[in-house]
Amino acid sequence: MKRVQFLFVTILSIALISFSSCSKGDDDATPESPALSSGAISLKVDGASWNASLAVQGINTNGVINVTGSDSDAKQASVILYGVTEPGTYTIGGGSTHQLRWTEGLAQTETYSANGVIGSGTITVTELSSTKIKGSFSFTGMNTAQATKNITDGSFEATF
């Protein structure tokens, strides 16, 4: 039941963002207005392949780029970059503001993160424009119980 509720809330949130960002023309959009995008996220969790089969959303606003993808089993991956304006490799850990996240389900201990405090990893941006981002990532994420998961062969792409 919890997975169905999560799925419903996720779909409802995406729909609300879509409707709230609609206008008669794209000329009215400003860089500060987040918009629903299209894209892809895939990765390996401890060697098992996963891809975002339900939805991928990319937002580029106020210096924050967030690409998040999910599937119908409440699994979700996110790549969050702060202040990135050009392609390059960005390190996660040791005070970094960038973040990577993998969620396997609805329980608090099913989210594994790498950020400036816990976990470690890298995000490589290979393409970046005002309308698109593409790259790869890998990280060791930690959950609230201090358990870790290895996320490898991550790739992401989104249009804003």
N, C-alpha and C positions, 0 to 999 in steps of 0.2 A: 504494500500500500504506500509506503514511504517513497518508493521509486516512482510510482505513478504520480504522486503529489509533486515530487521534484520535477518530473518531466512536464507536468502541467504548468508549474510555475515558470520553468525555463521557456517553454513555448509562449506563454502569455507575456513574459517579459520581452522576448524578441518581437512579438507582434506589436506590443505597445511602443517599443522603440521605432519600429518600422512606420507605424501610423503617425507618431509624433514628429518624425523627421521628413514626412512627405510634404512636397510643395508642388506647385504647378510646373516649376522648372528648376533645374539644378543650379541655375544662375543665382538663386536666392540663398544658397547654402554658404555659410561662412566657415572658416577653419575651426571656429569654436563649437560648431554644431556637430555632435556625433551622428553618424549615419550607419545603418546596417550595411554590411558589405558581403562579399562572397569570397570564398577562399578555401583553404585546406590546412589541416594539421594532422601529422602522423608521427608516430614514435614507437619505440620498443620499451616495454616495462620488464625489467629483469629478463630480457630476451624475447618476450612475447609481443608481437606486432599489434598495434592499435591505430585506428584513424577516426577522425571526427565525422561520423556518418549522418548526424542529425542536423547540425548547424555550425557555421563558423561566422564569427562576428569580428570585425576589425574596426577600431576607433583610433583616430589620430587627432587629438585635441589638447590644446594648452601644453604642448611639449611632452605629452604622454601618449605612447603607442601601446595599445592592448589588443592582442589577437587571442581569442578564446574559441575553442571548439568543443562540442559535446556529442554524445551518442545517446541512444534510447535506454541504456542501462545505467544512467546517472554517472557516467565517466566523463571527465572533462580535463582539458589541458589549457594552460594560459601562458603566454609570453608577454611580459610587461617591460617596456623600455622607457626610461625617463631622460629627456633632453638629447636624444639621439637624432642627429641631422644628416648623417652620412653613413655609407656602408663601413663595416669594420667588425672586429671581434671584441665583445664586451664580456668581462669577467663578473661572475656572480659570487658574492661572499666578501667578508672582510670590510663591511661598511658600504658595499655597493647598493645603489638604489634600485637597480634592475631586479626583476623577479621572474621565477619560473615556478609553475604549480602543476601538479598532477593529482586528480581526485578520482578515487576508485568507487565511491559510493556515498551514502548519506551520513555515515557515522563520522564523528569528529576525528577519529584516528585514521580515517581513510583519505586524508588530504596530506600530500607530501610537498613541501616547499623548499625552495632555495632562494635566499635573499641576502641582505646584508648582515643577518644575524645567524641564520641556520643554513645548513646545506652548502653546496658549492656547484659551480658549473660555468658554462660559456654559452653565449648567444652570438652567432655570426650572421650579420645582416649582409646579404649579397646584392640586394637591390632595394633602393629606397627613393620614393618620390612623394609628391604631395598627394598622390592617389593610390600608391601601391607599396607594399613591403614584401620581401621574400628573404628567407634565410634558413638557418639550421640551429640546433641546440642540443645540448646534453647536460645532465646534471644528476647529482645525488641529492635527493630530497629527503627531508626529515619530517615526521609527523609529531603530534603532541605527546605521544608515548616514547619519543626518541628513537623509534624504529626508522630505518632508511629503505629507500627504493632507488635503484639505478635506472635512470631514463637515458636511453641512447638513441642514436639515429633519428633524432627529432627533426622535422622540417615543418615550415609554416609559410603560408602565402595568403595575402589578403589585399583586396582593393577597398579603399575607403570611400 
